[in-house]
Amino acid sequence: MRSMGLDIGDRRIGVALSDPVGILASPLTIIECRDEQTGIEAIVSLIGQHQVGRIIAGLPLSMDGSVGQQAEKVKAFVWELCRHTEIPVEFRDERLSTVSARRLMQTAGKTRTSRHDAVAAALILQGYLDEEHS
């Protein structure tokens, strides 16, 4: 079953996909969100195109593990997404995933910082896949 990883931000959503076996996550795209509905429609379209069976959404918890304002926004977005698809959605702690993605891209010599959203989604998804197969 193919899984989709999401790094949900205020203006962009990073999207990653697993391989069909569910072992390796790869960055797919970045959705530019004019509004919530645009983001949801784009995600639903990608679900259909890639035959996604599960979504892993990064939850930006505070460093102390509490649910802050941004995490509440992500939860509200995911709740609305769930109203438009029957694909199960799970949350995964994404603390520092964006920082890790930026560092990884700098190490690789990539200067396009906008791509880090999709890389962060891949890191979130890969962590989930690794735990599932351990």
N, C-alpha and C positions, 0 to 999 in steps of 0.2 A: 504494500500500500504506500502510495506517495504521500508525503507530508509537506505542508507549507509552513514556513516560519515567517512571522511578521514582527517588524520593529516599528511600532506605531508612534509617530510624532505629530506635532501640531500641523506641520505643513507637508511632510513627506511620510510615506510608509515604505520601508525597505521590505522586500519580499525575497524569500529564498525557497528552494524546492529540494526535496530529497530525491535520490535516485528511486526507481520503482521498487527496489528491495527494501529501502528505508535504512541504508547504512551511511550514505554520504550526502551532506548538504552542500548546495552551491548557491551563490547569489543569483537571483533571476532578474529583478528589475526594481525600479523605484517609482512609486506612484506619487505624482504631485497632486495634492488635495486642495482643490478650491473650496470644497466643503465636505462634510461628512458623507453625504450621499454619493458624491463622485468617487470617494475612496472605497465605499462599500460596493458600488457597481463594478469598479475595476477588479476588486478582490473576487467577487462572485464570478466574473468573467474568467479570471485566471483559474479558479477552481474547476470550472467546466473544461477549459482548454487542456489542463494538465491532469485531469482525473484525480484530484486531490481527495484523500479520504480522512484527513485529520489536519487541524491547524494548531500550531504552537505559537502563542502570542507572548511576546516579551512583556513582563510587568515591571515597570521601573520603580521598584521599592526604594525607600530612603536607605541611606547607608546603615541605619540602625535596624532595618528590616520592617519598618512601619510603612503603611500605605499613605502616601502623600497626595498632593493635588494632582500631579501628573499621572500617578497610578490610577486615581479615580477617573481621570479623563479617558485613559486607556480602557478601563473596565466598562465605562459607559459606551465607548465606541464598539467594543467587542459584543456587548449586550445587543446593540443595534444590529451588528453584523449577524448575530445568531438569529435574529428575526427574519433574515433574508436567505438563510441557508440552513440545511439540516446537518451539515458537516460538524462533528464535535470539535470544540475548541478547548484547549488547555492553556493555562498560564504557566510561564516559566520565569523565575527571577532573572532579570536582565541587568542587574547592577554591573556597571563598568563594561558592558558589551560594546557600546559605542566607542569608548576610550580604547578598548582592545582592538576594535576594527580599524580605528585611525592609526594606531601604532603598527598594526600588521601591514596596512597599505603604505605607510611611510617606509617601513623596512623593505617592502617590495619595490620601492621607488615610484609609487603611484602618487600623483599630486592632485588628482581630481577628488576633492573631499566629498562631493555630493554622493559618490558611489559608496561611501562608508555605511550608509543606511542599509543597503542590501547585504553588505559584508556582515554588519551587525546582526541582521536577520539570520544569516547563515551560521554565525557563531551560536546564536540562541538555539536554532534548530539542531545543530550538530551536538551541542551539549545534551539536549533531550535524547537524540538518537543514541549517543554513547551510553547514557544511563539505561536506556531501554535494552540495549544489547549486552550489558555487563552482568 
